[in-house]
Amino acid sequence: MSATLNAAATSADATVDPACAEPLPVLGRDVTVPLVTGGEVTYAALDYAASAPALQRVWDDVAAYAPYYGSVHRGAGYLSQLSTDLFEQSRVTVAEFLDCRPTDQVIFTRSTTDSLNLLAAVVPADCQVFVFETEHHASLLPWKDAQVTYLNAPRTPAQAVETLERALADRDPYGPALVCVTGASNVTGELWPVKELAAAAHAHGARIVLDAAQLAPHHPVSVQELDVDWVAFSGHKLYAPFGSGVLAGRSDWLQEAEPYLAGGGASRKVARREDGGVDVEWHTTAARHEAGSPNVIGVYSIASACKALNEAGFDSLVARERQLIAKVRDGLADVPAVRILSLFGDDAPRVGVISFVVDGWNSSHFAAALSAEYGIGVRDGLFCAHPLVRTLLGSEPQAQGECGAPEAAPGERSLNAIRVSFGAGTPDEHVERFVRAVKELVEDGAKWKYRTEEGRCVPAV
């Protein structure tokens, strides 16, 4: 195990022709599902933005480690020592994957949501937080104990920077401030000008945290190059399951605050006082915010995924994904009834996340037909980014809605959208089937009848 943990990640040949590149092997690539119209088909998993399938490499690494599993930082036995080494080496691997500064800390959490809630718990009491309305709820909602300014959706990257600069310059009082911004939208897939936003934040004495949940699986993320103070991401979007996440970055706010969770692991010394109370000395390392027995397998799966993506080579992965994006967008552009949602326009750089609506179709009905009649898994709804989707659909941004499917019946209009998302494990056939299915459904209609059941559109039986 030690040799595996200490092996240096190598980059794939950047000159590889993306047209010849194969998708990375993932679990579930051969799973077949029944069609309501009869027969079976290989499942097309096109919901990567929610959870990407685990890389086969990650699964194999975890399976090789599983017999050696032990509780970390807790035992003198061989398996506990080996697991502790694996856990801490995984921290080093993630730091290298993110190109962290030598003084940065890598803290393991449950998810991006958990990471941002952790950061929200340690910001100074008088901190002002600035968040665009375009953020995922994981970035939009955790700042309940801070003074929050919600910024309107920009329509160009330059406008995003200008909007932030004005808001930071106008803040009163001029105290600690934090900007929270996504790297790639979970609704439109568009890349945000993170480096420019970080420069604007720092120019006005603010710090910045990057929500890289949708960026890290598709593009390299360098903390130093982007000059962000923190970065957060989830393992389950990075081809690594098991409910683990990462918060990496500056240590000062983290070490000055009370632990996120109080308990074993976070405490260095605990002693009774003469008056009957308890004195606690908390750790000053990442352990301060990692109380309890950590998810060793989840952490190792993240490290394995980081190595696998680096070894595959992001140049090749990005080039191939661009081809898939073009194939989907060009195919949807040929269907007049389809409207792709976008903030920054057709030419904006993006990852493999595309949301759209279809004239005359309820989004839940359309997604249900893709699944039941074509074996294609997509997402419909508001994608836990309600203000953004409402803005893109032309409704009131403050209007309420559910994260899941609308209650509207098949054929009725709903203020929701359909999202198709893909990545390093997606075969060309899956996106080709998706484009063909969209065209057939729009031109010929669904082959089956559907009904609404508990807020979801399902095939009628």
Disulfide bonds with the S-S distance in Angstrom:
none
